[in-house]
Amino acid sequence: MNVDNLYYSESELRDKGIIFGTNVKISKKVSIYTDSLKLGSNIRIDDFCILTGKIKIGSFCHISNFCSLNGGAGIEIGNFSNLSAKTALLSQSDDFLGESLVGPLVPSNLRNLKAQKIIIKDHVVVGTNSVLLPGVILHEGISVGAMSLVKESFPSWKVVAGVPAKIIKDKSKKAKSLVEDKLFDV
């Protein structure tokens, strides 16, 4: 089996209007509904992901299978950051409290839509089945535990988890030093 046939070629990515660096592998099973996708180098996006809206991803990033990046209000992901399987980033969300109608087919004047960019800084990892809501900023080095609901921003180099996510403990900065000390060829 020729593994290269499983990923979009450089010309196919260019034809989709994607701006990208080197060594970018996007599965042909990824659904791309955006004309504003900017990718750094050394990126892999696995099967069955859905990419919509305005998305910018740095270098050395992995987006695992079944992730949903809904970037209607924008999503930025820094370098060395990873999303585990079935993670959802929702930069727009309807108000579910009954004061308005919900859904993308309802006229906007009848909806109460919260729309704010999601920002994931460098060296962040988000555990499987986690959800990030509009306006969340995950500062450098955050680790989000599996099955967490992240509805607020957190300071750098923390481990957060839960529903809703809370700070669990501090996180080591050794990974960052591997890059800074040139132990990893960037």
N, C-alpha and C positions, 0 to 999 in steps of 0.2 A: 504494500500500500504506500502510495506517495503522500506523505503527510502534508506537503506544501499545497496540495489540492484542497485541503480542508480549510484553508485560510484565504481571505481576499488577497489578491495580488496587489502590488503597488499601483498598477494602472487602474485596477478596479476601485481602489480607495480614492485615487485622484478623480476618477469619473464621478464618484459620490460627493466630491467637493470637500473631502477630508484633508486637513493639513496635518502632516505627520513627519516624524523624524525617521531614524533607522531602526531596524529590527522590530517592526510592529506586526503583530500577529492578531488578526481579528477573525474569529471563526465565521465561516459562511452561514452559520446558523444564528448569527446575531441579527436582530432586527434594528435597523438604523432609520429613524424618522427625524432627522435633523440635517440642516445645511450649515450648522455651526458646531462642528466637532474638530477640536484641535488636540493633537496628541504629541507628546514628546517622543523619546526613543526608549527602546527596550520595554515594550508594553505587550501584554497579552490579554485579550478579552475572549472568554470562553463561551461555549454553546449556550443558546437560549437566553442571552441577555437582551434587554430592550433599552435602547438609547433614544431619548427624545429631548428636544429643546436645545439650549445652549450649554455645551459641555466642554471643559478644558481639563486635560489630564497630563500631569508632568511625566517624568521619566522613571523607569524601573518600577512600574506599577502593574499589578495583576488584578483583573476584575473576574472573579470566579463565575461559574455557571449559574444561570437563572437570576442574575442581578437585574434590578430595574432602576435605571437612572432617569428620573423624570425631571428634566432641567428646564421647565417652562420659565422659571425665574432665574435660572443659571445654577450650574454646579462647577466648582473648581476643586480638583484633587491634586495635591502636591506630589513631590518626588518620593520614591520609596514607600508609597502607601498602597494598601491592598484592601479589597472588599471580598469577604468570604461569600460562599454560596448563598443564594436567596436573600441577599441584602437589598433593601429598597431605600433609595434616596428620593424624597418627595419634596421638591422645592415649591410646590403648590399643593394646597389642600383645601377642600370645601369645609365649611362650618357644619358640623353634624348635629347641632343643638336644636334644630327645628325652626329657627327664625328665618330660614331662607331655603331655597331649593338647592339640590346638589346634582352634580354630574356635568360632564363636558358638553352635553347637547342642550342644556338649559341656557337661555339667554343670560348674558353676564349681569344684566341689571337685576336679575332675580336670584343671583348667587351671592354668597359672602365668601369670597376666595381669599385665603391667606397665601401670599406669594412673596417669598424671600429667598435669595441665593443661599445655597449650602456651600460651605467652604471646609475642605479637609486639607490641613497643612501637611508638611513633610513627616515621614516616619509614623504614619497613622495606620492602624489595622482595625478593621471592623469585623467582628465575629458573625458567623452564619445566622441567618434569619433575623438580623437586626433591622430596625427601621429608624431613619433619620428624618425629622420633620423640618418644615421651612424655617430658614434663618439660623440653623445650627452651624456653629463654627467649632470644629474639632482642632484645637491648637496642636502644635508640634508634639509628636510622640505619644498621642493618646492611643490606648488600646480599649476597644469596646468589646465586652464579653458577649458571647452568643445569646441570641434571643432578647436583646435589649431594645428598649424604646427610648431613643435619644430625642428629647424635645427642648433641651437647653444646651448652651455652649459650656465647655470645660477648659480649664487651664492646661498648660503643657505638661507632658510627662506624667500622666495619671492613668490608672486602670479604672474604667467605669463599667458598670453592669446593672441590669435590673429593669423593671417596668414600674415607674420610669427609671432611667439610668441615674445612678448616684456614684460618687467617687468611692472606690473600694480601697485603693492604696496607691502609693507612688510607683513609678515605673523606672527601670534602669535606663540610662542614656548611652549605654555601651554601643548600641547599634549605630547611633549618630557618630560616635568617635571612630568607628570602623571606616566611615566615609571620610571624615575629616583627617584621619591619620594616613589616608591613602592606602589602607589595607585592602580596599575594594577599588578596582579600576573603574572610574566613572567615565 
